[in-house]
């Protein structure tokens, strides 16, 4: 989060691309720091003109009312502000806030992931190795609740304001300190909370839009991911040729907003480039 590093979005792209397609929910506690260069060939070059090579684009998904289920207003303010700094709105397009990442995280926390429904919780809970992952007694729901409270208390003591009310420079300072473990949170290590928040932010930016994040498929468009798998037989021998297609989500198929073949695979609408 230092001033000498590129923007937040540019820093996370390489790590996200290395991980591959992001899962539907935040089950892995990734510890990857976000100090990376951009995935150079993932997005179309700036200013590039594109046109549809086939039929017109499918209609956008119907707008859905999205109300927070787990977060209270103060917590949602914190998460919206934090994710907007981790993946900012910049010249490459919309950031995490615009992509609905905070809502995605809220919906994950409201489900079995948030309550650690499939995890062992009876203890003991000593600190494990990096390979073992999180070994603490708190659920993801509880980690967010207590960590946001403690982080906001730190911001009040240091700046006289809640995190969401700070300037972007001050927010970056707080996030950097959380990442480095330089802020003391009462019930959970700061680095643990930051790693969870950062991991969930990446997931929400790249998960299928039906889970609440990646609105308008901004994450997929950024890295050139086509979404639901199609039939690529005719492209097998086209080595080194970019596959540029309008991404298709699960809901597009469920709502018949995308063309499919006789086997139910999407028929991608290809995008061509004009220099």
VENTA-V754286 format. One record per pair of residues at least 24 apart in sequence whose C-alpha atoms are under 10 Angstrom apart, sorted by the first residue. I is the first residue (numbers start at 1). J is the second residue. If there is no record, write none. Layout:
i->I j->J
i->I j->J
This chain:
i->1 j->33
i->1 j->34
i->1 j->35
i->1 j->85
i->1 j->86
i->1 j->171
i->1 j->172
i->1 j->173
i->1 j->174
i->1 j->175
i->1 j->176
i->1 j->177
i->1 j->179
i->1 j->180
i->2 j->35
i->2 j->172
i->2 j->173
i->2 j->176
i->3 j->169
i->3 j->172
i->3 j->173
i->5 j->34
i->5 j->35
i->5 j->36
i->5 j->37
i->6 j->35
i->6 j->36
i->6 j->37
i->6 j->38
i->7 j->35
i->7 j->36
i->7 j->37
i->7 j->38
i->7 j->85
i->7 j->86
i->7 j->87
i->7 j->88
i->7 j->89
i->7 j->90
i->8 j->34
i->8 j->35
i->8 j->36
i->8 j->37
i->8 j->38
i->8 j->83
i->8 j->84
i->8 j->85
i->8 j->86
i->8 j->87
i->8 j->88
i->8 j->89
i->8 j->90
i->8 j->95
i->8 j->172
i->9 j->34
i->9 j->36
i->9 j->37
i->9 j->38
i->9 j->84
i->9 j->85
i->9 j->86
i->9 j->87
i->9 j->88
i->9 j->89
i->9 j->90
i->9 j->92
i->9 j->93
i->9 j->94
i->9 j->95
i->9 j->96
i->9 j->202
i->10 j->34
i->10 j->35
i->10 j->36
i->10 j->37
i->10 j->38
i->10 j->39
i->10 j->40
i->10 j->86
i->10 j->87
i->10 j->88
i->10 j->90
i->10 j->92
i->11 j->35
i->11 j->36
i->11 j->37
i->11 j->38
i->11 j->39
i->11 j->86
i->11 j->87
i->12 j->36
i->12 j->37
i->12 j->38
i->12 j->39
i->12 j->86
i->12 j->87
i->12 j->198
i->12 j->202
i->13 j->37
i->13 j->38
i->13 j->39
i->13 j->40
i->13 j->42
i->13 j->87
i->13 j->202
i->13 j->219
i->13 j->222
i->13 j->223
i->14 j->38
i->14 j->39
i->14 j->40
i->14 j->42
i->14 j->223
i->15 j->39
i->15 j->202
i->16 j->199
i->16 j->202
i->16 j->203
i->16 j->206
i->16 j->223
i->17 j->42
i->17 j->223
i->20 j->206
i->21 j->203
i->21 j->206
i->21 j->207
i->21 j->208
i->21 j->220
i->21 j->225
i->21 j->227
i->22 j->199
i->22 j->200
i->22 j->202
i->22 j->203
i->22 j->204
i->22 j->205
i->22 j->206
i->22 j->207
i->22 j->208
i->23 j->202
i->23 j->203
i->23 j->204
i->23 j->206
i->23 j->207
i->23 j->208
i->24 j->104
i->24 j->108
i->24 j->203
i->24 j->204
i->24 j->206
i->24 j->207
i->24 j->208
i->24 j->209
i->24 j->210
i->24 j->211
i->25 j->104
i->25 j->105
i->25 j->107
i->25 j->108
i->25 j->109
i->25 j->111
i->25 j->112
i->25 j->113
i->25 j->114
i->25 j->200
i->25 j->203
i->25 j->204
i->25 j->207
i->25 j->211
i->26 j->104
i->26 j->105
i->26 j->108
i->26 j->109
i->26 j->113
i->26 j->114
i->26 j->140
i->26 j->196
i->26 j->197
i->26 j->199
i->26 j->200
i->26 j->201
i->26 j->202
i->26 j->203
i->26 j->204
i->26 j->207
i->27 j->108
i->27 j->113
i->27 j->114
i->27 j->116
i->27 j->140
i->27 j->196
i->27 j->199
i->27 j->200
i->27 j->203
i->28 j->133
i->28 j->134
i->28 j->196
i->28 j->199
i->28 j->200
i->28 j->203
i->29 j->130
i->29 j->132
i->29 j->133
i->29 j->134
i->29 j->192
i->29 j->193
i->29 j->195
i->29 j->196
i->29 j->197
i->29 j->198
i->29 j->199
i->29 j->200
i->30 j->130
i->30 j->133
i->30 j->134
i->30 j->192
i->30 j->195
i->30 j->196
i->30 j->197
i->30 j->198
i->30 j->199
i->30 j->200
i->31 j->130
i->31 j->133
i->31 j->179
i->31 j->191
i->31 j->192
i->31 j->194
i->31 j->195
i->31 j->196
i->31 j->198
i->31 j->199
i->32 j->195
i->32 j->198
i->32 j->199
i->33 j->179
i->33 j->180
i->33 j->194
i->33 j->195
i->33 j->198
i->33 j->199
i->34 j->86
i->34 j->179
i->34 j->195
i->34 j->198
i->34 j->199
i->38 j->223
i->39 j->222
i->39 j->223
i->40 j->223
i->41 j->223
i->41 j->224
i->41 j->242
i->42 j->220
i->42 j->221
i->42 j->222
i->42 j->223
i->42 j->224
i->42 j->225
i->42 j->242
i->43 j->92
i->43 j->219
i->43 j->220
i->43 j->221
i->43 j->222
i->43 j->223
i->43 j->224
i->43 j->225
i->43 j->244
i->44 j->92
i->44 j->221
i->44 j->222
i->44 j->223
i->44 j->224
i->44 j->244
i->44 j->273
i->45 j->92
i->45 j->273
i->46 j->91
i->46 j->92
i->47 j->275
i->48 j->273
i->48 j->274
i->48 j->275
i->49 j->272
i->49 j->273
i->49 j->274
i->49 j->275
i->50 j->271
i->50 j->272
i->50 j->273
i->50 j->274
i->50 j->275
i->51 j->270
i->51 j->271
i->51 j->272
i->51 j->273
i->51 j->274
i->52 j->245
i->52 j->246
i->52 j->269
i->52 j->270
i->52 j->271
i->52 j->272
i->52 j->273
i->53 j->245
i->53 j->269
i->53 j->270
i->53 j->271
i->53 j->272
i->53 j->273
i->54 j->268
i->54 j->269
i->54 j->270
i->54 j->271
i->54 j->272
i->55 j->268
i->55 j->269
i->55 j->270
i->56 j->269
i->57 j->246
i->57 j->257
i->57 j->258
i->57 j->268
i->57 j->269
i->57 j->270
i->58 j->246
i->58 j->248
i->58 j->252
i->58 j->256
i->58 j->257
i->58 j->258
i->58 j->259
i->58 j->269
i->59 j->252
i->59 j->256
i->59 j->257
i->59 j->258
i->60 j->216
i->60 j->252
i->60 j->257
i->60 j->258
i->61 j->209
i->61 j->210
i->61 j->215
i->61 j->216
i->61 j->249
i->61 j->251
i->61 j->252
i->61 j->255
i->61 j->257
i->62 j->255
i->64 j->212
i->66 j->100
i->66 j->103
i->66 j->104
i->66 j->107
i->66 j->212
i->67 j->103
i->67 j->106
i->67 j->107
i->68 j->102
i->68 j->103
i->68 j->104
i->68 j->105
i->68 j->106
i->68 j->107
i->68 j->110
i->69 j->103
i->69 j->106
i->69 j->107
i->69 j->108
i->69 j->109
i->69 j->110
i->69 j->111
i->70 j->103
i->70 j->105
i->70 j->106
i->70 j->107
i->70 j->108
i->70 j->109
i->70 j->110
i->70 j->111
i->70 j->114
i->70 j->141
i->70 j->145
i->71 j->102
i->71 j->103
i->71 j->105
i->71 j->106
i->71 j->107
i->71 j->109
i->71 j->110
i->71 j->141
i->71 j->144
i->71 j->145
i->72 j->106
i->72 j->145
i->74 j->148
i->74 j->149
i->74 j->152
i->74 j->162
i->74 j->163
i->74 j->164
i->75 j->102
i->75 j->106
i->75 j->144
i->75 j->145
i->75 j->147
i->75 j->148
i->75 j->149
i->75 j->152
i->75 j->164
i->76 j->102
i->76 j->103
i->76 j->105
i->76 j->106
i->76 j->148
i->76 j->164
i->77 j->102
i->77 j->162
i->77 j->163
i->77 j->164
i->77 j->165
i->78 j->102
i->78 j->148
i->78 j->149
i->78 j->151
i->78 j->152
i->78 j->162
i->78 j->163
i->78 j->164
i->78 j->165
i->79 j->103
i->79 j->105
i->79 j->106
i->79 j->144
i->79 j->148
i->79 j->163
i->79 j->164
i->79 j->197
i->79 j->201
i->80 j->164
i->81 j->163
i->81 j->164
i->81 j->165
i->81 j->166
i->81 j->168
i->81 j->171
i->82 j->163
i->82 j->164
i->82 j->168
i->82 j->171
i->82 j->172
i->82 j->174
i->82 j->175
i->82 j->197
i->82 j->198
i->82 j->201
i->83 j->197
i->83 j->198
i->83 j->200
i->83 j->201
i->83 j->202
i->83 j->204
i->83 j->205
i->84 j->168
i->84 j->201
i->85 j->168
i->85 j->169
i->85 j->171
i->85 j->172
i->85 j->175
i->86 j->172
i->86 j->175
i->86 j->197
i->86 j->198
i->86 j->201
i->86 j->202
i->87 j->198
i->87 j->201
i->87 j->202
i->87 j->205
i->92 j->218
i->92 j->222
i->93 j->218
i->93 j->219
i->93 j->221
i->93 j->222
i->94 j->214
i->94 j->215
i->94 j->216
i->94 j->218
i->94 j->219
i->94 j->222
i->95 j->205
i->95 j->214
i->95 j->218
i->95 j->219
i->96 j->201
i->96 j->202
i->96 j->204
i->96 j->205
i->96 j->206
i->96 j->213
i->96 j->214
i->96 j->215
i->96 j->218
i->96 j->219
i->97 j->201
i->97 j->205
i->97 j->213
i->97 j->214
i->97 j->215
i->98 j->205
i->98 j->213
i->98 j->214
i->98 j->215
i->98 j->216
i->98 j->218
i->99 j->204
i->99 j->205
i->99 j->206
i->99 j->209
i->99 j->212
i->99 j->213
i->99 j->214
i->99 j->215
i->99 j->216
i->99 j->217
i->99 j->218
i->99 j->219
i->100 j->201
i->100 j->204
i->100 j->205
i->100 j->209
i->100 j->211
i->100 j->212
i->100 j->213
i->100 j->214
i->100 j->215
i->100 j->216
i->101 j->200
i->101 j->201
i->101 j->202
i->101 j->203
i->101 j->204
i->101 j->205
i->101 j->206
i->101 j->207
i->101 j->211
i->101 j->212
i->101 j->213
i->101 j->214
i->101 j->215
i->102 j->197
i->102 j->200
i->102 j->201
i->102 j->204
i->102 j->205
i->102 j->212
i->102 j->213
i->103 j->204
i->103 j->211
i->103 j->212
i->103 j->213
i->104 j->200
i->104 j->201
i->104 j->203
i->104 j->204
i->104 j->205
i->104 j->207
i->104 j->209
i->104 j->210
i->104 j->211
i->104 j->212
i->104 j->213
i->104 j->214
i->104 j->215
i->105 j->197
i->105 j->200
i->105 j->201
i->105 j->203
i->105 j->204
i->105 j->211
i->105 j->212
i->105 j->213
i->106 j->141
i->106 j->144
i->106 j->212
i->107 j->211
i->107 j->212
i->107 j->213
i->108 j->140
i->108 j->141
i->108 j->200
i->108 j->204
i->108 j->211
i->108 j->212
i->109 j->139
i->109 j->140
i->109 j->141
i->109 j->142
i->109 j->144
i->110 j->140
i->110 j->141
i->111 j->141
i->112 j->140
i->112 j->141
i->113 j->139
i->113 j->140
i->113 j->141
i->114 j->139
i->114 j->140
i->114 j->141
i->114 j->142
i->114 j->143
i->114 j->144
i->115 j->139
i->115 j->140
i->115 j->141
i->115 j->142
i->116 j->140
i->116 j->141
i->134 j->192
i->134 j->196
i->136 j->188
i->136 j->192
i->137 j->188
i->138 j->187
i->138 j->188
i->140 j->193
i->140 j->196
i->140 j->197
i->142 j->187
i->142 j->188
i->143 j->187
i->143 j->188
i->143 j->189
i->143 j->192
i->143 j->193
i->143 j->196
i->143 j->197
i->144 j->188
i->144 j->193
i->144 j->194
i->144 j->196
i->144 j->197
i->146 j->185
i->146 j->186
i->146 j->187
i->146 j->188
i->146 j->193
i->147 j->184
i->147 j->185
i->147 j->186
i->147 j->187
i->147 j->188
i->147 j->189
i->147 j->190
i->147 j->192
i->147 j->193
i->147 j->194
i->148 j->185
i->148 j->193
i->149 j->185
i->149 j->186
i->150 j->183
i->150 j->184
i->150 j->185
i->150 j->186
i->150 j->187
i->150 j->188
i->150 j->190
i->151 j->175
i->151 j->178
i->151 j->183
i->151 j->184
i->151 j->185
i->151 j->186
i->151 j->190
i->153 j->185
i->154 j->183
i->154 j->184
i->154 j->185
i->207 j->249
i->208 j->248
i->208 j->249
i->208 j->250
i->208 j->251
i->209 j->248
i->209 j->249
i->209 j->250
i->209 j->251
i->209 j->252
i->210 j->249
i->210 j->250
i->210 j->251
i->210 j->252
i->211 j->250
i->211 j->251
i->216 j->247
i->216 j->249
i->217 j->246
i->217 j->247
i->217 j->248
i->217 j->249
i->218 j->247
i->220 j->246
i->220 j->247
i->220 j->248
i->220 j->249
i->221 j->245
i->221 j->246
i->221 j->247
i->226 j->266
i->226 j->268
i->226 j->269
i->226 j->270
i->227 j->266
i->227 j->268
i->228 j->252
i->228 j->253
i->228 j->265
i->228 j->266
i->228 j->268
i->229 j->265
i->229 j->266
i->229 j->267
i->229 j->268
i->230 j->260
i->230 j->261
i->230 j->263
i->230 j->264
i->230 j->265
i->230 j->266
i->230 j->267
i->230 j->268
i->231 j->261
i->231 j->263
i->231 j->265
i->231 j->266
i->231 j->267
i->231 j->268
i->243 j->270
i->243 j->271
i->243 j->272
i->244 j->268
i->244 j->269
i->244 j->270
i->244 j->271
i->244 j->272
i->244 j->273
i->245 j->269
i->245 j->270
i->245 j->271
i->245 j->272
i->246 j->270
i->246 j->271
